[in-house]
Amino acid sequence: MPNGKPGDHPITDLMIHHLSVYGEPLDTELRQLGELMSYDRLCDWFHEERHWTTPKQQLQPIVSAKLKELRQDTQERGWENIS
């Protein structure tokens, strides 16, 4: 069971402990997702989709697509002015 310590969970490592997990640009994009959704929602999305087992090369386009979706949604709703 996760205990919140470094190395325990990739999202906790990125968002709480500010560690590099996957390397760039994936780490930055995951952190940006964390700015657009709550920590709990990000953890739920990551867990529900079983992304912790997804290889980095396959995870990159998934995260990029989710980030694009959330950016578009925030702009359409008038929450963010993201370039």
C-alpha positions as a printed Julia matrix, in Angstrom:
83×3 Matrix{Float64}:
   0.0    0.0     0.0
   1.35   3.47   -0.87
   2.77   5.42    2.03
   3.56   8.74    0.32
   7.33   8.44    0.54
   9.64   9.12   -2.44
   9.59   6.26   -4.9
   6.17   5.12   -3.76
   4.01   6.52   -6.6
   4.97   8.46   -9.74
   2.4   11.23   -9.26
   3.38  11.73   -5.61
   7.03  11.81   -6.64
   6.32  14.49   -9.26
   3.79  16.65   -7.45
   4.73  16.33   -3.78
   8.43  15.46   -3.75
   9.32  17.34   -6.99
  11.38  14.42   -8.27
  12.07  13.49  -11.86
  10.17  10.34  -12.77
   9.91   9.96  -16.54
  12.21  12.72  -17.74
  11.35  15.69  -19.91
   8.99  16.66  -21.41
   6.71  14.09  -19.75
   7.43  15.19  -16.17
   6.59  18.81  -17.04
   3.39  17.83  -18.82
   2.25  15.74  -15.86
   2.97  18.67  -13.54
   0.97  20.92  -15.88
  -1.92  18.45  -15.66
  -1.64  18.81  -11.9
  -2.13  22.55  -12.27
  -5.33  22.03  -14.26
  -6.85  19.27  -12.14
  -6.73  18.52   -8.45
  -4.06  16.22   -7.11
  -6.71  13.64   -6.24
  -8.28  13.84   -9.7
  -4.87  13.45  -11.33
  -4.09  10.42   -9.15
  -7.5    8.93   -9.95
  -7.03   9.43  -13.7
  -3.54   7.96  -13.57
  -4.73   4.98  -11.51
  -8.02   4.3   -13.33
  -6.32   4.25  -16.7
  -3.51   2.08  -15.27
  -0.88   4.52  -16.55
   1.67   3.51  -13.91
   2.32   0.38  -15.98
   2.39   2.2   -19.34
   5.87   2.55  -20.89
   7.14   6.12  -21.17
   7.01   6.08  -24.98
   3.32   5.13  -24.91
   2.49   7.41  -21.99
   3.82  10.58  -23.64
   1.07  10.92  -26.29
  -1.63  10.0   -23.74
  -0.5   12.73  -21.34
  -0.08  15.24  -24.17
  -3.62  14.53  -25.4
  -5.09  14.88  -21.88
  -3.21  18.15  -21.38
  -4.49  19.47  -24.72
  -8.05  18.42  -23.79
  -7.9   20.19  -20.41
  -6.33  23.34  -21.85
  -9.03  23.52  -24.48
 -11.73  22.95  -21.86
 -10.38  25.68  -19.58
 -10.21  28.15  -22.45
 -13.75  27.33  -23.6
 -15.05  27.78  -20.07
 -13.11  31.01  -19.6
 -11.05  29.73  -16.69
  -7.61  30.11  -18.19
  -5.94  32.1   -20.9
  -3.31  29.55  -21.87
  -1.14  30.14  -24.91
